[in-house]
Each structure stands twice: as C-alpha cells, then as structure tokens.
Amino acid sequence: MRFIFRPFALATLLAAAGAGGLAACGPTEQHVKDELAAANYCAVASECVSVGSQCPFGCYILVNVAEADAMRELLEDWRDAPRSSECMYDCVAMTSIECVAGKCQMAP
C-alpha cells in the first residue's frame, strides 16, 4: 500500500520545485528575470548598486542595495547550473547609477 503514494509524493515535490522557479538544473531564466525585476527599486540613487553582468540578463544588473547579496547568490546559482547555450556581451563602461521613477538605471 505504501508504494501507491510514492509516485504522487514525487510528482508533488517536482511540481513544488517547478512552481518556485527552481528546477533540477538551477533557477529558470524567467525566475531570475522576475527576481531581478522585483529587486530593482529605489527612492534615491544611493540605494542602487550593480551586481555585475550575466548573460542573458544584461550588462550592469542594477538592484537595491538591500537585495544585492541575494541577487548575487541567485546569479551564481544561474552560472553554476549547466546550460545548453552561451552568450556574450560587449558592455560599455558604466558611468554612474541613477534612480528614475523608482527604478535603478545606468546614467546616459
């Protein structure tokens, strides 16, 4: 009788992992994009910091300083997971960071 419930338990665990954006091969691209977007908020420019660049998420990923450590860890998890495709950026030098309409962005 206990073997009947094992496939159900496994399916439940897999569904829960997928719902959180964490697959067996690390976080999904959409999950990372959503987390980075949610972490990009500010009231003043001093609240903004770059957590680096990571393909396919762009050059100079900007987030609120309070979210920086968590976003660096998320990007590290993304880098450490096996991926089937690679991409590269040719990033321009960063000038400064501004807070515009509640979002961190690189100054023109």
C-alpha positions as CSV (number, residue, x, y, z in Angstrom):
1,M,0.0,0.0,0.0
2,R,2.8,2.5,0.7
3,F,4.1,2.2,-2.8
4,I,0.9,3.6,-4.2
5,F,1.6,7.0,-2.7
6,R,5.3,7.3,-3.8
7,P,4.6,8.5,-7.4
8,F,2.1,11.0,-6.0
9,A,4.7,12.3,-3.5
10,L,7.4,12.6,-6.2
11,A,5.0,14.4,-8.5
12,T,4.1,16.8,-5.7
13,L,7.7,17.6,-4.9
14,L,8.6,18.1,-8.6
15,A,5.6,20.4,-9.0
16,A,6.6,22.4,-5.9
17,A,10.1,22.9,-7.2
18,G,8.9,24.0,-10.6
19,A,6.4,26.4,-9.1
20,G,9.2,28.2,-7.3
21,G,11.3,28.5,-10.4
22,L,13.9,26.1,-9.2
23,A,14.4,23.2,-11.5
24,A,16.8,20.3,-11.0
25,C,19.3,22.3,-13.2
26,G,19.1,25.5,-11.1
27,P,16.8,28.5,-11.4
28,T,14.9,29.1,-14.6
29,E,15.6,32.1,-16.8
30,Q,12.2,33.6,-16.1
31,H,12.5,33.1,-12.4
32,V,15.8,35.0,-12.4
33,K,14.4,37.8,-14.5
34,D,11.4,38.1,-12.2
35,E,13.6,38.2,-9.1
36,L,15.9,40.8,-10.7
37,A,13.0,43.0,-11.7
38,A,11.5,42.8,-8.2
39,A,14.9,43.7,-6.7
40,N,15.3,46.9,-8.8
41,Y,13.7,49.6,-6.8
42,C,14.9,52.8,-5.2
43,A,13.9,56.2,-3.8
44,V,17.4,57.7,-4.3
45,A,20.5,56.7,-6.4
46,S,22.5,55.7,-3.3
47,E,20.1,52.8,-2.8
48,C,21.2,51.3,-6.2
49,V,24.1,49.0,-6.8
50,S,25.4,46.9,-9.7
51,V,25.6,43.1,-9.1
52,G,27.6,42.6,-12.3
53,S,26.6,41.4,-15.7
54,Q,25.4,37.9,-16.5
55,C,24.1,36.6,-19.8
56,P,21.2,36.7,-20.7
57,F,20.3,39.2,-18.1
58,G,22.3,42.2,-19.4
59,C,25.2,44.4,-18.6
60,Y,25.3,46.0,-15.2
61,I,22.4,44.4,-13.5
62,L,21.2,47.0,-11.1
63,V,19.3,46.3,-7.9
64,N,18.5,47.9,-4.5
65,V,21.5,47.6,-2.2
66,A,19.3,45.7,0.3
67,E,18.7,43.0,-2.3
68,A,22.3,42.8,-3.7
69,D,23.6,39.8,-1.7
70,A,20.5,37.7,-2.6
71,M,20.7,38.6,-6.2
72,R,24.4,37.8,-6.4
73,E,23.6,34.4,-5.0
74,L,20.8,33.9,-7.5
75,L,23.1,34.8,-10.4
76,E,25.8,32.5,-9.0
77,D,23.2,29.7,-8.9
78,W,22.3,30.5,-12.5
79,R,26.0,30.4,-13.6
80,D,26.7,27.1,-11.8
81,A,23.8,25.3,-13.5
82,P,24.5,23.5,-16.8
83,R,23.2,25.5,-19.8
84,S,22.8,24.4,-23.4
85,S,23.7,27.8,-24.9
86,E,26.1,30.6,-24.1
87,C,26.1,34.2,-25.0
88,M,28.5,37.1,-24.5
89,Y,28.0,40.9,-24.1
90,D,30.2,43.8,-25.2
91,C,29.4,46.1,-22.3
92,V,30.2,49.8,-22.3
93,A,31.9,51.3,-19.3
94,M,29.4,52.3,-16.6
95,T,29.3,56.0,-15.8
96,S,27.0,56.3,-12.8
97,I,23.7,54.9,-11.5
98,E,20.5,57.0,-11.2
99,C,17.2,56.4,-9.6
100,V,14.5,57.2,-12.1
101,A,10.8,56.7,-11.4
102,G,11.6,54.3,-8.6
103,K,14.0,52.1,-10.7
104,C,17.8,51.9,-10.7
105,Q,19.3,52.6,-14.1
106,M,22.6,53.5,-15.6
107,A,23.1,57.2,-16.3
108,P,23.4,58.0,-20.0
